[in-house]
Amino acid sequence: MCGRYAVFLDPAKFERSFGVEPPVGYETYNAAPSQSLPAVRERGESSDREAATPEWGFVPSWAGDDYSPNINARVETVRETSSFAEAYRERRCLVPASGFYEWREESGENRPYYFEREDGEPFAMAGIWSERVPETTQTGLGAFAGGGPSDPEPVETFAVLTRAATGTVADYHHRESVVVAPDDYGTWLSGDDPLDDVLAESASFRAHRVSSAVNDPGNDAPELTRPV
């Protein structure tokens, strides 16, 4: 965890929950690594919140094109690991979610389960993000029209922080995402080393089995979250 989740709350509730309008086309019932997904962050001296859509799979700003993206960062080492430490200090974000998926081996097969808060409310996972300019230049039709290769565009990426699993999640997996309590959103985004404060809280989840159709990230429909 976290390797697959869903975010499908309506735009008005998104804005009420996170204090910012959602990005266009943010809803998905099967968020998967490498996809562009909604994140809420603060930028600039004014610390105004904004919604962005970085790719899920963190790549540090200094990494080369052959770096393998990380979808998760462990809370035990995020402060010290060279890949994550700078982003933890300077570029934290909230990753909105309606629920997430986890798999458990039963009768010789991995069966998917969908987790949502006991109260059914959306929540935010703790994230870090990065902006990086790829090394490879673009050489498509646009480059020929301009007379040569074009400079690559910056790419934003993010990872979800994970901790040792607690409560219901521990019955399915040994790790879970770090869930930020609504009162701690501001602390996580702009606080000075806020990890311990955020970890002091944990959310209660309930789970139900869902269709194996969720195994294919190409599937994206409300039915994926419904009990079978």
N, C-alpha and C positions, 0 to 999 in steps of 0.2 A: 504494500500500500504506500503511496496511492498510485494506481496504474490505470484507472478508468473511473469516470464520474459523469454526472449529469448536472446541467444548469438550465432550468426552464421556467423560472418565476417570471411573472408578467412585468413589463417595463416600469409601471408605477411602483410595484413592490420592490423592484431592484433599486430604484432611486431612493425610496424610503429607507431601505435596509442599509445602503452603502453610501448615501449622500452624493450620488452622481448619476447622471443619465447613463443607461447602458450603451455599449457600442452597437452598431447596426449588425444584425444577424448573429447575435450572441447565443441564441438558444440551441442546445443540443442535448440529446438523451444518451449520448455515447461519446463523451469527450475522450480522446485518445492521444497518446504522445505524437508529436510532430504537427498537431493541429494548432491553428491560431485560435486562442480562447480568451475569454474576458478576464481582466485583472484590474484591480483598483489600486491606485498609487498616489503619491504626492510628488510634485515636481516644482522646482523653483523656490525662491526665497519666500514667496507668499504661502507655500505649503498647501496650495489649492489641490483638491482631489481631482483626478481624471480617470477615465476608463480607457483601457488600451486592450489590444489583442495580440500579445506576444505568442510565440510558438512554444508549445510545451516540450521542453527538453533543453535544459540550461547549458549554455556555452559561455564561458567567461570572455570578457572583452579582449584579453590578450591571446586567446587560443588560436591555433591554426585551423585550416579547413578539415584536417583529419581528426579533430577532437571528437570523441564520442559524447553526445549530449547526455545529461543527467536529468531524469524526470523528478527525482527526489533528492533531498539533502537531509542527512541525519542531524537531529538536534544535538546529539552528543559531540559532534565534531564540526558543526557549521561555523563556529567562531574561529577555528584554527586551520581548517582545510584550505589550501591555497586557491582552489577553484571557487570557493564560496565566501571566504572571509570578507572580502571587500564589498560584495553585494549585500551580505548580512549587515554590515555597518552602514551602507549608504543607499541601498536600493531594495527595500522591502516592499511587499505588495500583499493585497488580499486577493484570494482566488475564490470568487463566489461559487456556491454549489447548492443544488437541491438535494443531492444524495450521491452515493458512490457505490461501486461494485467491488465485491471480493469473491474469491473462489475457495471452495473447500473440497477436499477429496472425500468422496462418498461412494461406496460400492465400486471402487476401482476407477472412478472418473471424477474430474474436477467439475463441480457444479457451481454455477454463479448465483450469488445472492445480492440483493439490493438493500442498501442501508440508508435510512433517513432518520432525522431527529425524532425523538419521542413525541415532540409537539408539532411535528410536520413543518416547522419553519425552515427557511433557507439558512445557510450558514456560510462562514468564510474560512477557508484554509489559509494558513500562514505560508507565504511564498517569498521568494527572492527573484529578482530579474536582472537581466544584463542586456547591454547593447553592444553589438560587434559588427565590424565591417569585414565581410568575407575577403579572402585574398584573391579569389578568382574573379577576373573581369568578365563582363558580359559581351558576347560576340554574336548576338542575334541580328535580326533585320534592322533593328534600331541602330545598332552600332555601325552597320554598313551605310545607312542613310546619313549618319553624322560624320562619316569619314574615318571611323576607327572604333576600337573597343570603348565601351562606356564604363565609368567608374561604378563599382558595385554599390548597391544601396545598403544602409545599415539594417541589421536584422536583430530584433528583440526576442529574447527567450526567457523562460522562467522555470523554476522548480518548486515543488511543494515540499515543505518540511515534514518529516515524520518522527514519531516517538514510539516507545514501547506501547503496545496495544493495551487498552483498558476496557473494562466492562464487557458488553456484548461482543465487540469487535475481537477481543482476545480469544473467543471461541472459534474464530475463523482464520485469524492470521496473527503473527507475532508483532506486526507493525501497524500503525495507523497514522493518518494525517494529523497534524496539529491544527485543532480548531480554535479560532480566536473568538472569544466572547465579544458580543457587540459593544460592551462598555470599554473593551480594550482595543478597538479598531484604531483609534488615534494613537494609542501607545505603541502598537505594533508598527504603524507607518512612520512615526517620527520620534519615538522615544529613544533614549540612550541605552543601548543594550537591553532591550525589553524581553528577551527570551524567557527568563525565569518568571516574570510576571505573567506572561501568556500561558506558560506551562502549569501554572497553579490552578487553572480552570480546565475542566474537561466536559465534553458534551455527552448526553445519553442518547444512544441510538437503538433502533429496532431494525430487524432484518427479516426479509422474506425471499424465498427462492424465486428466480426469474428464468426466462427462456435462455437457452444456450445461443440464441441469435445474437446476444450481446457480445459473444466471442468475436464476431466479425465487426471491426470498426467501421466498415462500410454501411452497416445497418444503423439507422437513426430514426426512431419513431417512439411515441409515447408507450407503446406496448412493451418496450424493453424493460420498463420499470415496474410492470404489473405482475402480481403473483401468478404462479403456475402451479 
